[in-house]
Amino acid sequence: MLKARREQSILPNYIILTILALASLLPILTLFMNSFKTTVELGSNPLGIPQIWHFENYAEAWEVGRYGTILRNSLIITGGTIIGTLTLAGLGAYALARLKLRGADLLAFYFLVGTGVPAQLYIVPLFIMWRDLNLLNTHLGLIIIYCGLSSPFATYLLRAYLISLPEEFVEAARIDGASNWQVLRHIILPLSWPGFVTAALVVGLSSWNEFLFAVTFLNTADLKPISTGLYAFQTRYSRDWGLTNAGAVIMILPIIVLFLALQRRFIEGLTQGGLKA
Amino acid sequence: MTDYTRATPMSQPVPLGQWMMLHIIRPLGRWAFVLPLLIVNAVVIIIPSVSGILYAFTDWNGIGDANWVGLANFQKLFQDPIFFQAFTNNVIYTSLFLIIPIFMGLLGAYLLAGITHGQVIFRLIYFIPYMFSSVINTQIWRYLLHPRYGIGAELAKYGITFLDFPIFGRRDTALYGIVFVDGWHWWGFLVVLYLAAMTQVDKELYEVARLDGATRFQQFRFVTLPSIRPTLIFTMLIIFIGTTLVFDHVYILTGGGPAHASEVMATYLYTQAFQNFDVGYAASIGVMLALWVSVPLSIFYILRRRGWEI
């Protein structure tokens, strides 16, 4: 009796945790199920399982939501941002972690201030600058912005990774006469790829989801990525819930698949990102 | 290969080429790795931020000439009832976020810390909505809170009629609806952070508390909470910053309406800049936002530097 008391029942834990889990899952489940319904069925069966699974919603959403175009745009923007950010951050992190850089503290402070500045302070001047540089309504323009926004965090994350690498490999290469660049290329990169994967996931997710800069800097329908493309789709077809739900599912499907496959890395990267930015 | 790193005795004159290599070319070579990063960051963030501060003192409309108007924009701002409304809404947004998601995050994490079977799967489920973009959350909840299709309509069939009205279309509910949607997608992130902090807590502390006859709540209050205080304070800081700058959910769900009832500073700034083309005025809102965000940030960093464990 005494023991049972001290052990404490964990049944209430499971009950409350399940309720919380349902609060997270049921809305997502409704989105999935309603992406297979026609507008007529939504009227009579707004929250249940579809009577007939209308897979053609997806084909139609693909067509009217112009998913061929917006998915391509998103892939260009996300891919460009990942490559750009990892290049910038990889070089920077290497210098900060491995080369004795004078003024490294100052640099850390610079990034602290740089990431702390709210977008609202600079988005309007940046818009005007991009207009004058003819970078408005170009994918390159948005990619440069995303690289600027995400590179401090990626540098921070990669630096932590590089510091944890054993010094001996680098020393050995140096004795063989390797240059800074060769050390980076042949020693550091092959050893630190997990850090790069984590950084790529975080950077990729945030540029895939980003809304404020995408809606401000890309107005042409042909150039929009999936976030603002879906927004435009929602606004125009606000009553075709089946279609817009299918459109939303197309956007989250790759995220969910990647997350389930690489959840440790995702959670690790995103929690560090949240704590830093 | 010459070893340039070997110190040259002071008494001997150092060859210029060797001196340059040691003090200029080498350090510059190292900085070359950081330079691209610095340039992109300066172009995207630092330079426009400085311009933003300067614009705040002008009447610029985005094209043509700008006139220096001193503090006129700020005087206007302090007398602008819509800005005051937006600021108040931000304060409400922040306060609600500091209470509800933190409560749910602590609850979820504390319960998760007490179980072993299924911990990973629950954590995974709570985390999924955090990864959704604002356009997804709004798509989900605009439907579920729709007066004809959503939860409210379903409840109304059973005579429960408190939810079957357009939440985002009414002045007194629009803001709270937005906070709910944003909070739904965000609180799971806190679970993960708090759980990580809670697993670091020394198990023996709980053992001692239990032997002293502490209830579960007392264990939480006197063991867990003090132990995770740094994480707790840090999340409060992120929440303050995030909710002060909130834009997406408001812009998509209500656009700040109806009649500015859910206006926040970021959406008001956006309207001033991109619809009214009052770049100077928008910049002054941006400066106010930056100042407001910097208050808790500075307090936090000063206290940390003084060695406070927060």
Interface residues (C-beta under 8 A of the other chain):
Chain A: R6 Q8 I10 N13 Y14 I16 L17 L20 A21 A23 S24 L25 P27 I28 T30 L31 N34 L42 G43 P46 L47 T87 L88 A89 L91 G92 Y94 A95 L96 L99 K100 L101 R102 L107 Y110 F111 G114 G116 V117 P118 A119 Q120 L121 Y122 I123 V124 P125 L126 F127 I128 M129 I144 I145 C147 G148 L149 S151 P152 T155 G177 N180 L205 W208 N209 E210 F211 L212 V215 T216 S227 T228 L230 Y231 Q234 W241 T244 N245 A248 M251 I252 I255 I256 F259 L260 Q263 F266 I267 L270 T271 G274 L275
Chain B: M1 P27 G29 R30 W31 F33 V34 P36 L37 L38 V40 N41 V43 V44 I45 I46 I47 P48 S49 S51 G52 I53 Y55 G62 M104 L107 G108 L111 L112 G114 I115 G118 F122 R123 L124 I125 Y126 F127 I128 P129 Y130 M131 F132 S133 S134 V135 I136 T138 Q139 I140 W141 Y143 L144 R148 Y149 G150 I151 A153 E154 W184 G188 F189 V192 L193 A196 R210 R216 F234 I238 I241 T244 L245 F247 D248 Y251 I252 M265 A266 L269 A273 F274 V279 A282 A283 I285 G286 V287 L289 A290 V293 S294 L297
